[in-house]
């Protein structure tokens, strides 16, 4: 659950559902991710057998990432999670503001 609950993992899986991508293309498409975090995310997905990494013998070497057969089984549940998050964003934002307002420290003036 920790793997799939990570926001970067969800975004990478959703993007790779559209087909194989090179590292720099993924970096451009995953808004806000650092190079290091993308590397960590891809290595974790590869380690778990969800993503395959292919190195092509070009100069400089070209690396492509794609979902494995196991990785493709994540598309439906991850897409459902992403859809829910998008639909619920405003309600979550309202709930957070309400919570933060209730939990705001009270400053006494002297």
Rosetta blueprint (number, residue, H / E / L):
1 X L
2 X H
3 X H
4 X H
5 X H
6 X L
7 X H
8 X H
9 X H
10 X H
11 X H
12 X H
13 X H
14 X H
15 X H
16 X H
17 X L
18 X L
19 X L
20 X L
21 X E
22 X E
23 X H
24 X H
25 X H
26 X H
27 X H
28 X H
29 X H
30 X L
31 X L
32 X L
33 X L
34 X L
35 X H
36 X H
37 X H
38 X H
39 X H
40 X H
41 X H
42 X H
43 X H
44 X H
45 X H
46 X H
47 X H
48 X L
49 X L
50 X L
51 X E
52 X E
53 X E
54 X E
55 X E
56 X E
57 X L
58 X L
59 X L
60 X L
61 X L
62 X E
63 X E
64 X E
65 X E
66 X E
67 X E
68 X L
69 X H
70 X H
71 X H
72 X H
73 X L
74 X H
75 X H
76 X H
77 X H
78 X H
79 X H
80 X H
81 X H
82 X H
83 X H
84 X H
85 X H
86 X H
87 X H
88 X H
89 X H
90 X H
91 X H
92 X H
93 X H
94 X H
95 X H
96 X H
97 X H
98 X H
99 X H
100 X H
101 X H
102 X H
103 X H
104 X L
105 X L
106 X L
107 X L
108 X L
109 X L
110 X L
